[in-house]
Amino acid sequence: MKKIAVCIAMNWDFIPRDFFLSYEGMRATTERTGEYYMELHIARSAWIDVMRDACAQSAISANPDYILWLDADQTYPHDTVLRLIKHVDDGKMVVCGITADRMRRMNNIAAFGGPAGVHNITETFPVNRGLQRIEISGFGGVMTHPDVFKKLEYPYFQMSWLEGEDGEKYKHGEDVSFYRHCRDAGIECWCDTDLHFGHLSQRIIQVYQ
């Protein structure tokens, strides 16, 4: 059977119920085929980029056929893994689905450029239009071919600074750093715009006065 290394960067002491249920749904759906099995790789740190890099190193050492990146504050359709595997088998090195932004309930696809070096393209990015080229997305629900990490230099996710159009330097997250490395290495990144992920949000409820 083919091995899927599942990477989860998480410094919590618990996982949300809805994430657990969606993960178990994905695992059961995937492993029921008899062709794949999923192996967990979890890292804990105060820093998200350190956790991502630790997960990557752990996954690479396991010699997997695929590397799947999940975030524990998201939910995923049960067929997520099989759909992403198909895209990788078709030659895509990095492929994701659509994640909802917690604040605006819109997608989190972005592109390089603009005053801060990165800008959101929610208003113009086509959703429910099949496979689309992207430059940047979040990193929950992303599948990478293991060979991606043979083409990139370590560290893969270290937060870095990008120069904006105004000449100023702006610090961006670990996901932007990864996608910048992919761009510089000539690795195309893709999004299955028909594959939608939920984003969990905790809220404080107070007594009504």
C-alpha positions in Angstrom: 0.0 0.0 0.0 1.1 3.6 -0.6 1.9 5.7 2.4 0.4 9.1 3.1 2.4 11.1 5.7 -0.2 13.4 7.4 1.5 16.5 8.9 -0.3 18.5 11.6 1.5 21.4 13.3 -0.2 21.8 16.6 0.7 23.1 20.0 -2.7 22.5 21.6 -3.4 19.9 24.2 -6.6 18.9 22.5 -8.2 18.7 19.0 -11.7 20.0 18.2 -14.4 17.4 17.8 -15.3 18.5 14.3 -11.8 18.2 13.1 -11.5 14.7 14.6 -14.7 13.6 13.0 -13.6 14.9 9.6 -10.2 13.4 9.9 -11.6 10.0 10.8 -14.0 10.3 7.9 -11.0 11.0 5.5 -9.0 8.1 7.0 -11.8 5.6 6.8 -12.7 6.6 3.2 -9.0 6.5 2.1 -8.0 3.3 3.8 -11.1 1.5 2.8 -9.8 1.4 -0.8 -7.0 -1.0 0.4 -4.5 1.1 -1.6 -3.3 3.7 0.9 -2.7 4.1 4.6 -2.3 7.4 6.6 0.6 7.9 9.1 0.5 10.9 11.5 3.4 13.3 12.0 2.7 15.9 14.6 5.1 18.7 15.8 4.7 21.0 18.8 6.4 24.4 19.3 5.5 28.0 20.1 6.3 28.9 16.4 4.2 27.7 13.5 7.1 27.8 11.0 9.2 25.6 13.3 6.4 23.1 13.6 5.9 23.0 9.8 9.6 22.4 9.2 9.7 19.7 11.9 6.7 18.0 10.4 8.4 18.1 7.0 11.6 16.5 8.2 9.7 13.8 10.0 7.5 13.1 7.0 10.4 13.0 4.6 12.3 10.5 6.8 9.3 8.1 6.6 9.8 7.9 2.8 6.1 8.5 1.9 4.3 8.5 -1.4 2.4 11.6 -0.5 2.6 14.3 2.1 -0.8 15.8 3.4 -0.9 19.0 5.4 -3.8 19.5 7.7 -4.8 22.2 10.2 -6.6 21.1 13.4 -8.9 24.1 13.2 -10.4 23.1 9.9 -12.8 20.4 8.6 -12.5 18.3 5.5 -14.8 16.4 3.2 -14.3 12.6 3.5 -13.1 12.3 -0.1 -10.4 15.0 0.4 -7.4 12.7 0.4 -8.5 10.7 -2.6 -9.2 13.8 -4.6 -5.9 15.4 -3.8 -4.1 12.1 -4.6 -5.6 12.0 -8.0 -4.2 15.5 -8.7 -0.7 14.5 -7.5 -0.9 11.3 -9.6 -1.8 13.5 -12.6 1.5 15.4 -12.1 0.6 18.3 -9.7 3.4 18.8 -7.2 1.4 21.0 -4.8 -2.4 21.1 -4.7 -4.9 22.4 -2.2 -8.6 23.0 -1.7 -10.5 26.1 -0.8 -10.4 27.2 2.8 -12.9 29.8 4.2 -11.5 32.8 5.9 -12.8 32.9 9.4 -13.7 36.6 9.4 -15.1 37.1 5.9 -16.4 33.6 5.0 -14.5 34.0 1.7 -11.6 32.1 0.2 -8.0 32.7 1.4 -6.2 32.6 -2.0 -3.6 35.3 -2.5 -0.9 36.3 -4.9 2.5 37.9 -4.8 2.8 41.6 -5.4 1.0 44.7 -4.2 2.0 47.3 -1.6 2.8 44.7 1.1 4.4 42.1 -1.2 1.3 39.8 -1.0 -2.4 40.6 -1.7 -5.6 38.7 -1.4 -7.4 37.9 -4.7 -10.7 36.7 -3.2 -12.8 39.0 -5.4 -11.4 37.8 -8.6 -10.4 34.2 -7.9 -12.8 31.7 -9.6 -14.4 29.2 -7.2 -16.1 25.9 -8.3 -14.3 26.0 -11.6 -12.1 22.9 -11.3 -8.4 23.0 -11.0 -6.8 26.5 -11.1 -3.2 27.7 -10.8 -2.5 29.7 -7.7 0.5 31.4 -6.1 -0.5 31.4 -2.4 -3.0 29.7 -0.1 -3.3 28.8 3.5 -1.6 25.5 4.5 -4.5 23.4 5.8 -5.7 20.8 3.2 -2.6 20.9 1.0 -1.0 17.8 -0.6 2.7 17.9 -1.7 4.6 15.3 -3.6 7.7 14.3 -1.5 9.9 15.4 -4.4 9.0 19.0 -3.7 11.3 19.0 -0.7 14.2 17.7 -2.8 13.9 20.9 -4.9 13.6 23.3 -2.0 16.3 24.4 0.5 15.8 23.9 4.2 14.2 25.6 6.1 11.1 25.3 3.9 8.7 27.4 6.1 10.8 29.9 8.0 8.9 33.2 8.1 10.6 35.8 6.0 10.4 39.4 4.7 9.1 40.4 1.3 9.6 43.8 -0.3 6.4 45.6 -1.2 5.8 48.0 -4.1 6.5 50.9 -1.7 10.1 49.5 -1.1 9.3 48.6 2.5 9.9 45.2 4.0 6.9 43.2 5.2 7.0 40.0 7.3 4.8 37.2 6.1 3.7 33.8 7.4 5.2 30.4 7.0 2.7 29.5 4.2 3.8 32.5 2.1 7.4 31.5 2.6 6.8 28.0 1.4 4.9 29.2 -1.7 7.7 31.8 -2.4 10.3 29.0 -2.3 8.1 27.0 -4.7 7.8 30.0 -7.1 11.6 30.5 -7.0 12.2 26.8 -7.7 9.7 26.7 -10.6 7.2 24.5 -8.9 3.6 25.1 -10.0 0.9 25.2 -7.3 -2.7 24.4 -7.9 -6.1 24.6 -6.2 -9.1 22.3 -6.6 -11.7 25.0 -6.4 -14.5 22.4 -6.1 -13.0 21.1 -2.9 -14.1 23.2 0.1 -12.9 23.1 3.7 -14.5 24.5 6.8 -12.7 26.8 9.3 -13.5 26.4 13.0 -13.9 29.5 15.1 -14.2 29.7 18.9 -16.2 32.5 20.4 -16.9 33.9 23.9 -20.5 33.7 24.9 -21.6 36.0 27.7 -24.8 36.1 29.8 -27.5 38.3 28.2 -28.2 41.3 30.4 
